[in-house]
């Protein structure tokens, strides 16, 4: 269906269809609660079709300078959402949907969980800005574009 629609849109309507697709909810509102799902175990990378994270990041060609300002932040008015909503209700989906493992929940010095953002791994897909529960990530354009 999608290929036929794309062909129609491109070849016949030339992108000027008199309609648009409408959604009733945001992507962040469609995230299911953790009780509805079971954890997935993925096979180890085989080095032929699947690769480890570091190799994938290298192949992406994305580069962040060591002194570049961080472009991912928790929004000021939503500081409580990572530990107050995302982790307890959804089991931290940002740790799974981010292809570069930018988001991790780690223990602080007191043994309590905290959100760690590894912005240097970011591939700039912007999934985090639309999919995190409560849309709590502020994605800013990285230095240099």
Secondary structure, DSSP 8 states (H G I E B T S, - for coil): -HHHHHHIIIIISTT--S-----SS-GGGG---GGG----------SSS---HHHHHHHHT----TT----EEE-GGGTTHIIIIIHHHH--THHHH-TT--EEEEE-TTS-EEEEE-GGG-----HHHHHSGGG-EEE---TT-
